[in-house]
């Protein structure tokens, strides 16, 4: 049974889920590889904010786009919202990671060397970019829910 007025049909939803999950895995895999190399160099390792958002989005995507559709068909509205949210978050991920490494700053990472400070967990631009991505993801989910 197909609803012509529906924005995203279930088959379209299921075709869009694997590319999103692949992008999220690639982003997470890159981070793990980087942190392994930093750990080998005896530097502090941590999971930055954009990767925390990516991991949460990956878990929500797998649960709501793979597990729930297998178990039941009554959560189609939630699957649509999670798909939209996931794509917004993965779209912002490179920009937020760039902000984490201070690529948008003139001094870059050398700021920490000249100031004699340790690397910060999150930069101001990273917090701004992550906040913007979360707000836009919530707005996308709300829009999808209403339509």
Secondary structure, DSSP 8 states (H G I E B T S, - for coil): ---TT-SS-HHHHHHHHHHHHHHHHHHHHHHHHHHHHHHHTT------HHHHHHHHHHHHHHIIIIIHHHH-STTHHHHHHHHHHHHHHHHHHHHHHHHHTTTTSSSTTHHHHHHT----SS-HHHHHHHHHHHHHHHHHHHHHHH-
